[in-house]
Amino acid sequence: METIAAFFASPNKLVIGQETVTQALQRFQKALENIIAQTSNGNVVIVLHGIIITLFTTNFNGKEPFQFWQKLELPMVIILP
């Protein structure tokens, strides 16, 4: 738990894996933009793991990432406009 908390608390520091929070979020957002650009009606369904769901959702709604991540349930659906 401490490692995940440190990961979310230090978005520009490499804590786990091969990319920082900032890098992971940028990579996902670029991929999502590419997918949306190829979709005629703009409706997209994405299946993700908890860390990317947390990064994207909390960036979108301003929530605190670690607290959000702790409350994730399996399975979980998040709908964003």
N, CA, C and O atoms as a Maestro MAE file, in Angstrom:
{
 s_m_m2io_version
 :::
 2.0.0
}

f_m_ct {
 s_m_title
 :::
 protein
 m_atom[324] {
  # First column is atom index #
  i_m_mmod_type
  r_m_x_coord
  r_m_y_coord
  r_m_z_coord
  i_m_residue_number
  s_m_chain_name
  s_m_pdb_residue_name
  s_m_pdb_atom_name
  i_m_atomic_number
  :::
  1 25 0.815 -1.206 0.000 1 A "MET " " N  " 7
  2 3 0.000 0.000 0.000 1 A "MET " " CA " 6
  3 2 0.852 1.261 0.000 1 A "MET " " C  " 6
  4 15 0.525 2.240 -0.671 1 A "MET " " O  " 8
  5 25 1.944 1.234 0.753 2 A "GLU " " N  " 7
  6 3 2.804 2.416 0.836 2 A "GLU " " CA " 6
  7 2 3.411 2.766 -0.515 2 A "GLU " " C  " 6
  8 15 3.564 3.942 -0.844 2 A "GLU " " O  " 8
  9 25 3.757 1.750 -1.295 3 A "THR " " N  " 7
  10 3 4.348 2.000 -2.613 3 A "THR " " CA " 6
  11 2 3.338 2.650 -3.544 3 A "THR " " C  " 6
  12 15 3.677 3.581 -4.274 3 A "THR " " O  " 8
  13 25 2.104 2.171 -3.525 4 A "ILE " " N  " 7
  14 3 1.063 2.766 -4.368 4 A "ILE " " CA " 6
  15 2 0.773 4.191 -3.925 4 A "ILE " " C  " 6
  16 15 0.595 5.070 -4.769 4 A "ILE " " O  " 8
  17 25 0.722 4.440 -2.626 5 A "ALA " " N  " 7
  18 3 0.512 5.800 -2.120 5 A "ALA " " CA " 6
  19 2 1.640 6.709 -2.581 5 A "ALA " " C  " 6
  20 15 1.387 7.844 -2.987 5 A "ALA " " O  " 8
  21 25 2.881 6.235 -2.527 6 A "ALA " " N  " 7
  22 3 4.032 7.024 -2.980 6 A "ALA " " CA " 6
  23 2 3.961 7.274 -4.481 6 A "ALA " " C  " 6
  24 15 4.313 8.357 -4.949 6 A "ALA " " O  " 8
  25 25 3.512 6.288 -5.228 7 A "PHE " " N  " 7
  26 3 3.357 6.423 -6.680 7 A "PHE " " CA " 6
  27 2 2.417 7.570 -7.015 7 A "PHE " " C  " 6
  28 15 2.750 8.440 -7.820 7 A "PHE " " O  " 8
  29 25 1.244 7.569 -6.396 8 A "PHE " " N  " 7
  30 3 0.268 8.624 -6.670 8 A "PHE " " CA " 6
  31 2 0.722 9.979 -6.123 8 A "PHE " " C  " 6
  32 15 0.385 11.014 -6.697 8 A "PHE " " O  " 8
  33 25 1.472 9.989 -5.039 9 A "ALA " " N  " 7
  34 3 1.901 11.242 -4.403 9 A "ALA " " CA " 6
  35 2 3.065 11.905 -5.136 9 A "ALA " " C  " 6
  36 15 3.331 13.088 -4.927 9 A "ALA " " O  " 8
  37 25 3.754 11.162 -5.985 10 A "SER " " N  " 7
  38 3 4.941 11.697 -6.674 10 A "SER " " CA " 6
  39 2 4.778 11.517 -8.181 10 A "SER " " C  " 6
  40 15 5.424 10.648 -8.766 10 A "SER " " O  " 8
  41 25 3.929 12.320 -8.818 11 A "PRO " " N  " 7
  42 3 3.577 12.081 -10.217 11 A "PRO " " CA " 6
  43 2 4.740 12.174 -11.214 11 A "PRO " " C  " 6
  44 15 4.644 11.638 -12.318 11 A "PRO " " O  " 8
  45 25 5.812 12.833 -10.848 12 A "ASN " " N  " 7
  46 3 6.934 12.973 -11.777 12 A "ASN " " CA " 6
  47 2 8.149 12.148 -11.382 12 A "ASN " " C  " 6
  48 15 9.227 12.303 -11.956 12 A "ASN " " O  " 8
  49 25 7.972 11.271 -10.399 13 A "LYS " " N  " 7
  50 3 9.057 10.421 -9.919 13 A "LYS " " CA " 6
  51 2 8.756 8.974 -10.293 13 A "LYS " " C  " 6
  52 15 7.624 8.515 -10.140 13 A "LYS " " O  " 8
  53 25 9.758 8.258 -10.780 14 A "LEU " " N  " 7
  54 3 9.581 6.842 -11.100 14 A "LEU " " CA " 6
  55 2 9.593 6.043 -9.804 14 A "LEU " " C  " 6
  56 15 10.636 5.897 -9.166 14 A "LEU " " O  " 8
  57 25 8.438 5.530 -9.420 15 A "VAL " " N  " 7
  58 3 8.286 4.808 -8.155 15 A "VAL " " CA " 6
  59 2 8.130 3.309 -8.417 15 A "VAL " " C  " 6
  60 15 8.785 2.491 -7.771 15 A "VAL " " O  " 8
  61 25 7.268 2.955 -9.358 16 A "ILE " " N  " 7
  62 3 7.070 1.564 -9.750 16 A "ILE " " CA " 6
  63 2 6.950 1.494 -11.260 16 A "ILE " " C  " 6
  64 15 6.624 2.487 -11.910 16 A "ILE " " O  " 8
  65 25 7.211 0.333 -11.813 17 A "GLY " " N  " 7
  66 3 7.045 0.151 -13.245 17 A "GLY " " CA " 6
  67 2 8.099 0.870 -14.060 17 A "GLY " " C  " 6
  68 15 9.214 1.105 -13.596 17 A "GLY " " O  " 8
  69 25 7.726 1.217 -15.291 18 A "GLN " " N  " 7
  70 3 8.666 1.830 -16.223 18 A "GLN " " CA " 6
  71 2 8.315 3.263 -16.581 18 A "GLN " " C  " 6
  72 15 8.956 3.862 -17.443 18 A "GLN " " O  " 8
  73 25 7.302 3.819 -15.927 19 A "GLU " " N  " 7
  74 3 6.940 5.205 -16.218 19 A "GLU " " CA " 6
  75 2 6.357 5.868 -14.977 19 A "GLU " " C  " 6
  76 15 5.853 5.204 -14.070 19 A "GLU " " O  " 8
  77 25 6.439 7.180 -14.962 20 A "THR " " N  " 7
  78 3 5.884 7.953 -13.860 20 A "THR " " CA " 6
  79 2 4.373 8.075 -14.041 20 A "THR " " C  " 6
  80 15 3.834 7.708 -15.084 20 A "THR " " O  " 8
  81 25 3.701 8.589 -13.025 21 A "VAL " " N  " 7
  82 3 2.266 8.871 -13.123 21 A "VAL " " CA " 6
  83 2 2.006 9.780 -14.328 21 A "VAL " " C  " 6
  84 15 1.113 9.513 -15.132 21 A "VAL " " O  " 8
  85 25 2.778 10.836 -14.448 22 A "THR " " N  " 7
  86 3 2.596 11.799 -15.535 22 A "THR " " CA " 6
  87 2 2.766 11.121 -16.887 22 A "THR " " C  " 6
  88 15 1.959 11.339 -17.791 22 A "THR " " O  " 8
  89 25 3.794 10.309 -17.038 23 A "GLN " " N  " 7
  90 3 4.032 9.614 -18.307 23 A "GLN " " CA " 6
  91 2 2.912 8.632 -18.631 23 A "GLN " " C  " 6
  92 15 2.468 8.553 -19.776 23 A "GLN " " O  " 8
  93 25 2.457 7.890 -17.638 24 A "ALA " " N  " 7
  94 3 1.379 6.920 -17.855 24 A "ALA " " CA " 6
  95 2 0.095 7.632 -18.275 24 A "ALA " " C  " 6
  96 15 -0.592 7.186 -19.194 24 A "ALA " " O  " 8
  97 25 -0.222 8.719 -17.613 25 A "LEU " " N  " 7
  98 3 -1.428 9.472 -17.941 25 A "LEU " " CA " 6
  99 2 -1.326 10.064 -19.342 25 A "LEU " " C  " 6
  100 15 -2.295 10.009 -20.099 25 A "LEU " " O  " 8
  101 25 -0.187 10.625 -19.702 26 A "GLN " " N  " 7
  102 3 0.000 11.180 -21.044 26 A "GLN " " CA " 6
  103 2 -0.130 10.100 -22.115 26 A "GLN " " C  " 6
  104 15 -0.757 10.322 -23.150 26 A "GLN " " O  " 8
  105 25 0.462 8.931 -21.867 27 A "ARG " " N  " 7
  106 3 0.386 7.822 -22.822 27 A "ARG " " CA " 6
  107 2 -1.063 7.386 -23.016 27 A "ARG " " C  " 6
  108 15 -1.502 7.174 -24.146 27 A "ARG " " O  " 8
  109 25 -1.805 7.251 -21.921 28 A "PHE " " N  " 7
  110 3 -3.197 6.831 -22.026 28 A "PHE " " CA " 6
  111 2 -4.033 7.890 -22.732 28 A "PHE " " C  " 6
  112 15 -4.831 7.559 -23.609 28 A "PHE " " O  " 8
  113 25 -3.865 9.155 -22.364 29 A "GLN " " N  " 7
  114 3 -4.665 10.215 -22.975 29 A "GLN " " CA " 6
  115 2 -4.423 10.292 -24.486 29 A "GLN " " C  " 6
  116 15 -5.362 10.506 -25.253 29 A "GLN " " O  " 8
  117 25 -3.181 10.121 -24.912 30 A "LYS " " N  " 7
  118 3 -2.873 10.138 -26.345 30 A "LYS " " CA " 6
  119 2 -3.551 8.971 -27.053 30 A "LYS " " C  " 6
  120 15 -4.120 9.144 -28.131 30 A "LYS " " O  " 8
  121 25 -3.492 7.782 -26.450 31 A "ALA " " N  " 7
  122 3 -4.156 6.612 -27.030 31 A "ALA " " CA " 6
  123 2 -5.662 6.821 -27.105 31 A "ALA " " C  " 6
  124 15 -6.284 6.489 -28.114 31 A "ALA " " O  " 8
  125 25 -6.248 7.366 -26.054 32 A "LEU " " N  " 7
  126 3 -7.689 7.618 -26.026 32 A "LEU " " CA " 6
  127 2 -8.085 8.641 -27.088 32 A "LEU " " C  " 6
  128 15 -9.091 8.463 -27.773 32 A "LEU " " O  " 8
  129 25 -7.312 9.696 -27.227 33 A "GLU " " N  " 7
  130 3 -7.594 10.701 -28.263 33 A "GLU " " CA " 6
  131 2 -7.565 10.068 -29.650 33 A "GLU " " C  " 6
  132 15 -8.412 10.383 -30.486 33 A "GLU " " O  " 8
  133 25 -6.606 9.181 -29.907 34 A "ASN " " N  " 7
  134 3 -6.525 8.489 -31.193 34 A "ASN " " CA " 6
  135 2 -7.742 7.607 -31.430 34 A "ASN " " C  " 6
  136 15 -8.268 7.558 -32.542 34 A "ASN " " O  " 8
  137 25 -8.194 6.909 -30.390 35 A "ILE " " N  " 7
  138 3 -9.370 6.043 -30.508 35 A "ILE " " CA " 6
  139 2 -10.613 6.879 -30.777 35 A "ILE " " C  " 6
  140 15 -11.411 6.535 -31.649 35 A "ILE " " O  " 8
  141 25 -10.789 7.966 -30.044 36 A "ILE " " N  " 7
  142 3 -11.966 8.825 -30.227 36 A "ILE " " CA " 6
  143 2 -11.974 9.440 -31.622 36 A "ILE " " C  " 6
  144 15 -13.034 9.562 -32.236 36 A "ILE " " O  " 8
  145 25 -10.816 9.824 -32.125 37 A "ALA " " N  " 7
  146 3 -10.725 10.418 -33.463 37 A "ALA " " CA " 6
  147 2 -11.160 9.430 -34.547 37 A "ALA " " C  " 6
  148 15 -11.601 9.842 -35.620 37 A "ALA " " O  " 8
  149 25 -11.039 8.147 -34.274 38 A "GLN " " N  " 7
  150 3 -11.413 7.119 -35.248 38 A "GLN " " CA " 6
  151 2 -12.847 6.629 -35.065 38 A "GLN " " C  " 6
  152 15 -13.290 5.727 -35.775 38 A "GLN " " O  " 8
  153 25 -13.572 7.218 -34.114 39 A "THR " " N  " 7
  154 3 -14.929 6.788 -33.794 39 A "THR " " CA " 6
  155 2 -15.912 7.836 -34.284 39 A "THR " " C  " 6
  156 15 -15.827 9.001 -33.897 39 A "THR " " O  " 8
  157 25 -16.839 7.429 -35.130 40 A "SER " " N  " 7
  158 3 -17.740 8.398 -35.756 40 A "SER " " CA " 6
  159 2 -18.685 9.086 -34.776 40 A "SER " " C  " 6
  160 15 -18.976 10.270 -34.946 40 A "SER " " O  " 8
  161 25 -19.173 8.382 -33.759 41 A "ASN " " N  " 7
  162 3 -20.139 9.012 -32.855 41 A "ASN " " CA " 6
  163 2 -19.531 9.467 -31.530 41 A "ASN " " C  " 6
  164 15 -20.232 10.064 -30.713 41 A "ASN " " O  " 8
  165 25 -18.237 9.198 -31.296 42 A "GLY " " N  " 7
  166 3 -17.563 9.640 -30.086 42 A "GLY " " CA " 6
  167 2 -17.796 8.782 -28.865 42 A "GLY " " C  " 6
  168 15 -17.200 9.035 -27.817 42 A "GLY " " O  " 8
  169 25 -18.656 7.761 -28.968 43 A "ASN " " N  " 7
  170 3 -18.896 6.863 -27.845 43 A "ASN " " CA " 6
  171 2 -17.857 5.754 -27.849 43 A "ASN " " C  " 6
  172 15 -17.686 5.050 -28.844 43 A "ASN " " O  " 8
  173 25 -17.166 5.608 -26.729 44 A "VAL " " N  " 7
  174 3 -16.078 4.644 -26.641 44 A "VAL " " CA " 6
  175 2 -16.187 3.888 -25.317 44 A "VAL " " C  " 6
  176 15 -16.519 4.470 -24.284 44 A "VAL " " O  " 8
  177 25 -15.908 2.599 -25.360 45 A "VAL " " N  " 7
  178 3 -15.808 1.790 -24.155 45 A "VAL " " CA " 6
  179 2 -14.358 1.343 -24.039 45 A "VAL " " C  " 6
  180 15 -13.796 0.782 -24.979 45 A "VAL " " O  " 8
  181 25 -13.757 1.593 -22.883 46 A "ILE " " N  " 7
  182 3 -12.361 1.244 -22.642 46 A "ILE " " CA " 6
  183 2 -12.309 0.342 -21.410 46 A "ILE " " C  " 6
  184 15 -12.959 0.624 -20.403 46 A "ILE " " O  " 8
  185 25 -11.546 -0.729 -21.488 47 A "VAL " " N  " 7
  186 3 -11.331 -1.620 -20.351 47 A "VAL " " CA " 6
  187 2 -9.901 -1.401 -19.877 47 A "VAL " " C  " 6
  188 15 -8.956 -1.532 -20.654 47 A "VAL " " O  " 8
  189 25 -9.744 -1.066 -18.596 48 A "LEU " " N  " 7
  190 3 -8.441 -0.690 -18.051 48 A "LEU " " CA " 6
  191 2 -8.175 -1.372 -16.723 48 A "LEU " " C  " 6
  192 15 -9.063 -1.972 -16.117 48 A "LEU " " O  " 8
  193 25 -6.942 -1.264 -16.293 49 A "HIS " " N  " 7
  194 3 -6.622 -1.715 -14.938 49 A "HIS " " CA " 6
  195 2 -6.767 -0.537 -13.977 49 A "HIS " " C  " 6
  196 15 -6.886 0.611 -14.407 49 A "HIS " " O  " 8
  197 25 -6.757 -0.819 -12.698 50 A "GLY " " N  " 7
  198 3 -7.091 0.160 -11.669 50 A "GLY " " CA " 6
  199 2 -6.229 1.398 -11.620 50 A "GLY " " C  " 6
  200 15 -6.735 2.484 -11.338 50 A "GLY " " O  " 8
  201 25 -4.936 1.269 -11.885 51 A "ILE " " N  " 7
  202 3 -4.079 2.454 -11.791 51 A "ILE " " CA " 6
  203 2 -4.403 3.451 -12.894 51 A "ILE " " C  " 6
  204 15 -4.514 4.647 -12.626 51 A "ILE " " O  " 8
  205 25 -4.558 2.983 -14.129 52 A "ILE " " N  " 7
  206 3 -4.879 3.913 -15.217 52 A "ILE " " CA " 6
  207 2 -6.277 4.480 -15.055 52 A "ILE " " C  " 6
  208 15 -6.498 5.662 -15.319 52 A "ILE " " O  " 8
  209 25 -7.236 3.649 -14.619 53 A "ILE " " N  " 7
  210 3 -8.585 4.166 -14.333 53 A "ILE " " CA " 6
  211 2 -8.480 5.288 -13.303 53 A "ILE " " C  " 6
  212 15 -9.098 6.342 -13.456 53 A "ILE " " O  " 8
  213 25 -7.708 5.058 -12.272 54 A "THR " " N  " 7
  214 3 -7.534 6.056 -11.217 54 A "THR " " CA " 6
  215 2 -6.895 7.322 -11.754 54 A "THR " " C  " 6
  216 15 -7.393 8.418 -11.497 54 A "THR " " O  " 8
  217 25 -5.807 7.196 -12.490 55 A "LEU " " N  " 7
  218 3 -5.106 8.377 -13.008 55 A "LEU " " CA " 6
  219 2 -6.003 9.205 -13.905 55 A "LEU " " C  " 6
  220 15 -6.085 10.424 -13.753 55 A "LEU " " O  " 8
  221 25 -6.679 8.551 -14.841 56 A "PHE " " N  " 7
  222 3 -7.518 9.284 -15.778 56 A "PHE " " CA " 6
  223 2 -8.724 9.897 -15.093 56 A "PHE " " C  " 6
  224 15 -9.023 11.073 -15.300 56 A "PHE " " O  " 8
  225 25 -9.411 9.127 -14.289 57 A "THR " " N  " 7
  226 3 -10.634 9.608 -13.640 57 A "THR " " CA " 6
  227 2 -10.341 10.746 -12.670 57 A "THR " " C  " 6
  228 15 -11.059 11.746 -12.657 57 A "THR " " O  " 8
  229 25 -9.301 10.605 -11.864 58 A "THR " " N  " 7
  230 3 -9.009 11.667 -10.898 58 A "THR " " CA " 6
  231 2 -8.452 12.912 -11.574 58 A "THR " " C  " 6
  232 15 -8.650 14.023 -11.082 58 A "THR " " O  " 8
  233 25 -7.767 12.741 -12.684 59 A "ASN " " N  " 7
  234 3 -7.328 13.908 -13.453 59 A "ASN " " CA " 6
  235 2 -8.540 14.633 -14.033 59 A "ASN " " C  " 6
  236 15 -8.564 15.860 -14.121 59 A "ASN " " O  " 8
  237 25 -9.531 13.861 -14.421 60 A "PHE " " N  " 7
  238 3 -10.758 14.394 -15.020 60 A "PHE " " CA " 6
  239 2 -11.636 15.093 -13.987 60 A "PHE " " C  " 6
  240 15 -12.230 16.130 -14.284 60 A "PHE " " O  " 8
  241 25 -11.726 14.536 -12.765 61 A "ASN " " N  " 7
  242 3 -12.670 15.088 -11.793 61 A "ASN " " CA " 6
  243 2 -12.030 15.732 -10.566 61 A "ASN " " C  " 6
  244 15 -12.744 16.194 -9.676 61 A "ASN " " O  " 8
  245 25 -10.687 15.774 -10.499 62 A "GLY " " N  " 7
  246 3 -10.005 16.477 -9.418 62 A "GLY " " CA " 6
  247 2 -9.984 15.760 -8.079 62 A "GLY " " C  " 6
  248 15 -9.665 16.376 -7.062 62 A "GLY " " O  " 8
  249 25 -10.312 14.487 -8.052 63 A "LYS " " N  " 7
  250 3 -10.280 13.728 -6.790 63 A "LYS " " CA " 6
  251 2 -8.843 13.336 -6.440 63 A "LYS " " C  " 6
  252 15 -7.949 13.398 -7.283 63 A "LYS " " O  " 8
  253 25 -8.638 12.937 -5.199 64 A "GLU " " N  " 7
  254 3 -7.319 12.513 -4.730 64 A "GLU " " CA " 6
  255 2 -7.102 11.073 -5.184 64 A "GLU " " C  " 6
  256 15 -7.902 10.203 -4.840 64 A "GLU " " O  " 8
  257 25 -6.029 10.792 -5.957 65 A "PRO " " N  " 7
  258 3 -5.856 9.478 -6.588 65 A "PRO " " CA " 6
  259 2 -5.773 8.294 -5.627 65 A "PRO " " C  " 6
  260 15 -6.449 7.291 -5.855 65 A "PRO " " O  " 8
  261 25 -4.989 8.367 -4.583 66 A "PHE " " N  " 7
  262 3 -4.822 7.203 -3.718 66 A "PHE " " CA " 6
  263 2 -6.132 6.831 -3.040 66 A "PHE " " C  " 6
  264 15 -6.469 5.650 -2.956 66 A "PHE " " O  " 8
  265 25 -6.869 7.815 -2.560 67 A "GLN " " N  " 7
  266 3 -8.157 7.532 -1.921 67 A "GLN " " CA " 6
  267 2 -9.141 6.919 -2.918 67 A "GLN " " C  " 6
  268 15 -9.882 5.994 -2.585 67 A "GLN " " O  " 8
  269 25 -9.138 7.447 -4.148 68 A "PHE " " N  " 7
  270 3 -10.003 6.902 -5.194 68 A "PHE " " CA " 6
  271 2 -9.627 5.449 -5.478 68 A "PHE " " C  " 6
  272 15 -10.499 4.584 -5.553 68 A "PHE " " O  " 8
  273 25 -8.337 5.184 -5.634 69 A "TRP " " N  " 7
  274 3 -7.837 3.842 -5.934 69 A "TRP " " CA " 6
  275 2 -8.242 2.844 -4.846 69 A "TRP " " C  " 6
  276 15 -8.612 1.709 -5.149 69 A "TRP " " O  " 8
  277 25 -8.172 3.266 -3.585 70 A "GLN " " N  " 7
  278 3 -8.538 2.387 -2.477 70 A "GLN " " CA " 6
  279 2 -10.009 1.986 -2.509 70 A "GLN " " C  " 6
  280 15 -10.374 0.932 -1.988 70 A "GLN " " O  " 8
  281 25 -10.847 2.811 -3.112 71 A "LYS " " N  " 7
  282 3 -12.285 2.549 -3.134 71 A "LYS " " CA " 6
  283 2 -12.742 1.804 -4.391 71 A "LYS " " C  " 6
  284 15 -13.924 1.487 -4.524 71 A "LYS " " O  " 8
  285 25 -11.819 1.523 -5.310 72 A "LEU " " N  " 7
  286 3 -12.207 0.792 -6.508 72 A "LEU " " CA " 6
  287 2 -12.759 -0.577 -6.139 72 A "LEU " " C  " 6
  288 15 -12.262 -1.239 -5.228 72 A "LEU " " O  " 8
  289 25 -13.781 -0.984 -6.853 73 A "GLU " " N  " 7
  290 3 -14.367 -2.304 -6.669 73 A "GLU " " CA " 6
  291 2 -14.181 -3.092 -7.963 73 A "GLU " " C  " 6
  292 15 -13.950 -2.513 -9.025 73 A "GLU " " O  " 8
  293 25 -14.282 -4.395 -7.866 74 A "LEU " " N  " 7
  294 3 -14.125 -5.239 -9.045 74 A "LEU " " CA " 6
  295 2 -15.391 -6.051 -9.256 74 A "LEU " " C  " 6
  296 15 -15.802 -6.756 -8.334 74 A "LEU " " O  " 8
  297 25 -16.016 -5.993 -10.388 75 A "PRO " " N  " 7
  298 3 -15.741 -5.067 -11.488 75 A "PRO " " CA " 6
  299 2 -16.313 -3.694 -11.164 75 A "PRO " " C  " 6
  300 15 -17.115 -3.539 -10.243 75 A "PRO " " O  " 8
  301 25 -15.886 -2.704 -11.938 76 A "MET " " N  " 7
  302 3 -16.346 -1.338 -11.706 76 A "MET " " CA " 6
  303 2 -16.545 -0.662 -13.067 76 A "MET " " C  " 6
  304 15 -15.759 -0.856 -13.994 76 A "MET " " O  " 8
  305 25 -17.584 0.114 -13.162 77 A "VAL " " N  " 7
  306 3 -17.872 0.869 -14.378 77 A "VAL " " CA " 6
  307 2 -17.849 2.347 -14.026 77 A "VAL " " C  " 6
  308 15 -18.468 2.773 -13.050 77 A "VAL " " O  " 8
  309 25 -17.140 3.116 -14.818 78 A "ILE " " N  " 7
  310 3 -17.103 4.561 -14.644 78 A "ILE " " CA " 6
  311 2 -17.526 5.177 -15.970 78 A "ILE " " C  " 6
  312 15 -16.955 4.861 -17.014 78 A "ILE " " O  " 8
  313 25 -18.505 6.040 -15.934 79 A "ILE " " N  " 7
  314 3 -19.011 6.682 -17.139 79 A "ILE " " CA " 6
  315 2 -18.647 8.161 -17.073 79 A "ILE " " C  " 6
  316 15 -18.996 8.861 -16.122 79 A "ILE " " O  " 8
  317 25 -17.938 8.624 -18.105 80 A "LEU " " N  " 7
  318 3 -17.541 10.027 -18.184 80 A "LEU " " CA " 6
  319 2 -18.128 10.645 -19.448 80 A "LEU " " C  " 6
  320 15 -18.190 9.989 -20.488 80 A "LEU " " O  " 8
  321 25 -18.556 11.892 -19.365 81 A "PRO " " N  " 7
  322 3 -19.109 12.546 -20.559 81 A "PRO " " CA " 6
  323 2 -18.015 12.850 -21.580 81 A "PRO " " C  " 6
  324 15 -18.299 13.399 -22.644 81 A "PRO " " O  " 8
  :::
 }
 m_bond[323] {
  # First column is bond index #
  i_m_from
  i_m_to
  i_m_order
  :::
  1 1 2 1
  2 2 3 1
  3 3 4 2
  4 3 5 1
  5 5 6 1
  6 6 7 1
  7 7 8 2
  8 7 9 1
  9 9 10 1
  10 10 11 1
  11 11 12 2
  12 11 13 1
  13 13 14 1
  14 14 15 1
  15 15 16 2
  16 15 17 1
  17 17 18 1
  18 18 19 1
  19 19 20 2
  20 19 21 1
  21 21 22 1
  22 22 23 1
  23 23 24 2
  24 23 25 1
  25 25 26 1
  26 26 27 1
  27 27 28 2
  28 27 29 1
  29 29 30 1
  30 30 31 1
  31 31 32 2
  32 31 33 1
  33 33 34 1
  34 34 35 1
  35 35 36 2
  36 35 37 1
  37 37 38 1
  38 38 39 1
  39 39 40 2
  40 39 41 1
  41 41 42 1
  42 42 43 1
  43 43 44 2
  44 43 45 1
  45 45 46 1
  46 46 47 1
  47 47 48 2
  48 47 49 1
  49 49 50 1
  50 50 51 1
  51 51 52 2
  52 51 53 1
  53 53 54 1
  54 54 55 1
  55 55 56 2
  56 55 57 1
  57 57 58 1
  58 58 59 1
  59 59 60 2
  60 59 61 1
  61 61 62 1
  62 62 63 1
  63 63 64 2
  64 63 65 1
  65 65 66 1
  66 66 67 1
  67 67 68 2
  68 67 69 1
  69 69 70 1
  70 70 71 1
  71 71 72 2
  72 71 73 1
  73 73 74 1
  74 74 75 1
  75 75 76 2
  76 75 77 1
  77 77 78 1
  78 78 79 1
  79 79 80 2
  80 79 81 1
  81 81 82 1
  82 82 83 1
  83 83 84 2
  84 83 85 1
  85 85 86 1
  86 86 87 1
  87 87 88 2
  88 87 89 1
  89 89 90 1
  90 90 91 1
  91 91 92 2
  92 91 93 1
  93 93 94 1
  94 94 95 1
  95 95 96 2
  96 95 97 1
  97 97 98 1
  98 98 99 1
  99 99 100 2
  100 99 101 1
  101 101 102 1
  102 102 103 1
  103 103 104 2
  104 103 105 1
  105 105 106 1
  106 106 107 1
  107 107 108 2
  108 107 109 1
  109 109 110 1
  110 110 111 1
  111 111 112 2
  112 111 113 1
  113 113 114 1
  114 114 115 1
  115 115 116 2
  116 115 117 1
  117 117 118 1
  118 118 119 1
  119 119 120 2
  120 119 121 1
  121 121 122 1
  122 122 123 1
  123 123 124 2
  124 123 125 1
  125 125 126 1
  126 126 127 1
  127 127 128 2
  128 127 129 1
  129 129 130 1
  130 130 131 1
  131 131 132 2
  132 131 133 1
  133 133 134 1
  134 134 135 1
  135 135 136 2
  136 135 137 1
  137 137 138 1
  138 138 139 1
  139 139 140 2
  140 139 141 1
  141 141 142 1
  142 142 143 1
  143 143 144 2
  144 143 145 1
  145 145 146 1
  146 146 147 1
  147 147 148 2
  148 147 149 1
  149 149 150 1
  150 150 151 1
  151 151 152 2
  152 151 153 1
  153 153 154 1
  154 154 155 1
  155 155 156 2
  156 155 157 1
  157 157 158 1
  158 158 159 1
  159 159 160 2
  160 159 161 1
  161 161 162 1
  162 162 163 1
  163 163 164 2
  164 163 165 1
  165 165 166 1
  166 166 167 1
  167 167 168 2
  168 167 169 1
  169 169 170 1
  170 170 171 1
  171 171 172 2
  172 171 173 1
  173 173 174 1
  174 174 175 1
  175 175 176 2
  176 175 177 1
  177 177 178 1
  178 178 179 1
  179 179 180 2
  180 179 181 1
  181 181 182 1
  182 182 183 1
  183 183 184 2
  184 183 185 1
  185 185 186 1
  186 186 187 1
  187 187 188 2
  188 187 189 1
  189 189 190 1
  190 190 191 1
  191 191 192 2
  192 191 193 1
  193 193 194 1
  194 194 195 1
  195 195 196 2
  196 195 197 1
  197 197 198 1
  198 198 199 1
  199 199 200 2
  200 199 201 1
  201 201 202 1
  202 202 203 1
  203 203 204 2
  204 203 205 1
  205 205 206 1
  206 206 207 1
  207 207 208 2
  208 207 209 1
  209 209 210 1
  210 210 211 1
  211 211 212 2
  212 211 213 1
  213 213 214 1
  214 214 215 1
  215 215 216 2
  216 215 217 1
  217 217 218 1
  218 218 219 1
  219 219 220 2
  220 219 221 1
  221 221 222 1
  222 222 223 1
  223 223 224 2
  224 223 225 1
  225 225 226 1
  226 226 227 1
  227 227 228 2
  228 227 229 1
  229 229 230 1
  230 230 231 1
  231 231 232 2
  232 231 233 1
  233 233 234 1
  234 234 235 1
  235 235 236 2
  236 235 237 1
  237 237 238 1
  238 238 239 1
  239 239 240 2
  240 239 241 1
  241 241 242 1
  242 242 243 1
  243 243 244 2
  244 243 245 1
  245 245 246 1
  246 246 247 1
  247 247 248 2
  248 247 249 1
  249 249 250 1
  250 250 251 1
  251 251 252 2
  252 251 253 1
  253 253 254 1
  254 254 255 1
  255 255 256 2
  256 255 257 1
  257 257 258 1
  258 258 259 1
  259 259 260 2
  260 259 261 1
  261 261 262 1
  262 262 263 1
  263 263 264 2
  264 263 265 1
  265 265 266 1
  266 266 267 1
  267 267 268 2
  268 267 269 1
  269 269 270 1
  270 270 271 1
  271 271 272 2
  272 271 273 1
  273 273 274 1
  274 274 275 1
  275 275 276 2
  276 275 277 1
  277 277 278 1
  278 278 279 1
  279 279 280 2
  280 279 281 1
  281 281 282 1
  282 282 283 1
  283 283 284 2
  284 283 285 1
  285 285 286 1
  286 286 287 1
  287 287 288 2
  288 287 289 1
  289 289 290 1
  290 290 291 1
  291 291 292 2
  292 291 293 1
  293 293 294 1
  294 294 295 1
  295 295 296 2
  296 295 297 1
  297 297 298 1
  298 298 299 1
  299 299 300 2
  300 299 301 1
  301 301 302 1
  302 302 303 1
  303 303 304 2
  304 303 305 1
  305 305 306 1
  306 306 307 1
  307 307 308 2
  308 307 309 1
  309 309 310 1
  310 310 311 1
  311 311 312 2
  312 311 313 1
  313 313 314 1
  314 314 315 1
  315 315 316 2
  316 315 317 1
  317 317 318 1
  318 318 319 1
  319 319 320 2
  320 319 321 1
  321 321 322 1
  322 322 323 1
  323 323 324 2
  :::
 }
}
